[in-house]
Amino acid sequence: MKRRIVAVGAALLVLVGCAGNTASGGPKSPAVSSPSGASGPTVETTSMPVSGPWRAWTTSVTRPEAHGSCGATAHQVVCATNSGSLVGRSRADGRVTWTVPADDHAKSAELLVDAADARAVAGVAGALHAADLRTGTRAWTRRLPTGRVYGALGAADGIVYALHAPEPFVRTGAVLDAVRASDGTPLWHRAVGWSPGEPLAAFGGRVYTADGITRVTARDARTGATVATSPAGVECPHLVTGGHYLVCTGSPFSAEDTFPPMHRLDPATLRPLPTPRNTIDKPVQGVISDDGVLVLYEAGAEDTSAGNWYAYDLENDRKLWSTYATRTDGAAVAGGRFVTFTPANDRARRGRVITIDLHAGPRGTGNAAPRMSAAYSQTRDGEHPALVLPAGDTGHVVVMARTHGSLRSLPLP
């Protein structure tokens, strides 16, 4: 199933405080607890990290980490391996500070970093493994019956939402589970309409799911009861979410030449709101800032190897800017800027991280002008890099390279 970092909003939810951690983000106590609270095997800290704030560094990662997912809090980098293990790394030097092991296996890993309860959750195949980010110890584990796998994670207000489905996928077989973030206690579960690759969104006391065809559903976060559905005639092949925004676009998997209108949905009623324009080319991936700027990648209709990032002001119903691109494997927002990689076919600028002011765009000047990093091996197109943005005002971005597994922390341009 396609991985989406919830960033989650689906953006990644990040930890803004790590009481009990060392200055570098490492744990003080390595003891592991089982879901019942009984003592488990000891997890040893595997390095002596440098103490201090975020710094520039480069470190290699294991093959299971490179096939998994990474996120970052204000205090540490957290990776989920494709075996379900969770690994904490120092913000100061990238060394491993704690490990919560697991022995499952999948092609990739879902990763959720939950700000509310200091939890990192890895969804690998039919297992959820949760770690306590304050101590670097196991918090709880949940397993599904054989033949079911986790496909999307979300969290808000002390609840983790985990969507799972049969493997091979059956559209009518998806189920959404809600569990308490602190200890994994089940709260409720509901059968849902869902399509692989669709995110979960959770905010404002509700959790939202999309069936990948027409329907978006809002449920009460505490009970799972349906409180709103999108109206008939509003197509939603793909849901883009970020901040408190929900936007329906065409499917990134579509082979069609035309795409349904883009709709911004009212989170309360799920009725469509004024939306800047219809997408002309194929919508592939999007991110939304907290103040309502959607940056959407649209691939060329005839040549999908290249396209453009388009920025839309959702609150004021207008297009802001566009910029040519060839890569969709890295996109995020931080500090009022859009963060991505330079085009792979631009010989003068390729292999760099670039930031663009969300409102001024690529033609901004002065403090709003685009800024680029130096060229780094981790950002090359052949490394299949991903961006990891720490929470808070750290001034750094982490690039994860998958071909030659590594992490690179660098100052945010």
Order of alpha helices (4+ residues) and beta strands (2+ residues): alpha-beta-alpha-beta-beta-beta-beta-beta-beta-beta-beta-beta-beta-beta-beta-beta-beta-beta-beta-beta-beta-beta-beta-beta-beta-beta-beta-beta-beta-beta-beta-beta-beta-beta
